[in-house]
Amino acid sequence: MTITILDFFNKAQRPLYYKTKMNKLRVGEILSLGGLKQDEGYAQAYIRKEPRKTWSFHALWTMQGKAIWAEGAFSVKNKMVTLTPGTADENLTYFFVVCCRLADLIAQEREKYTDDDDAIQTSWYQRQGVGALFDGQVICRLGKTRCYNYHQNLLLSTASKQAISMNPLLALGVEC
């Protein structure tokens, strides 16, 4: 499957400037497209830079009904996203489904804190200077406990790291 980079980010319901963020990633770094951990499960999607000019995509949804787990790899050449051999087209489709669901959750989170000026002070994401549900946040290699924001070093708790990139087998209750 091959699609344009514009279609890729449109289907993921993310702005095109995320392409620039994606291109600036170093090997092992993650561009979060949203991550949330609640009592009923996980919702997360991210793109990770892999060696040799490739990226991998990961999506996990264990909330509100059917569980979705999708991952695969792709390369970008001449503004075209091409799935690597072995990555099924359905995986990219499920990745987009999770991204769309996360976009709805991100919009709800932003809406909560724009209705009431006093509530802005209670948003953890805004106090930390990160996007709602870590949308658009670049995370250093997962072995490290810090991620780098434009203006500060953000110390991530274990729960925050799991919200961004949880092992799908653990989230689905499968022992590794």
Disulfide bonds with the S-S distance in Angstrom:
none
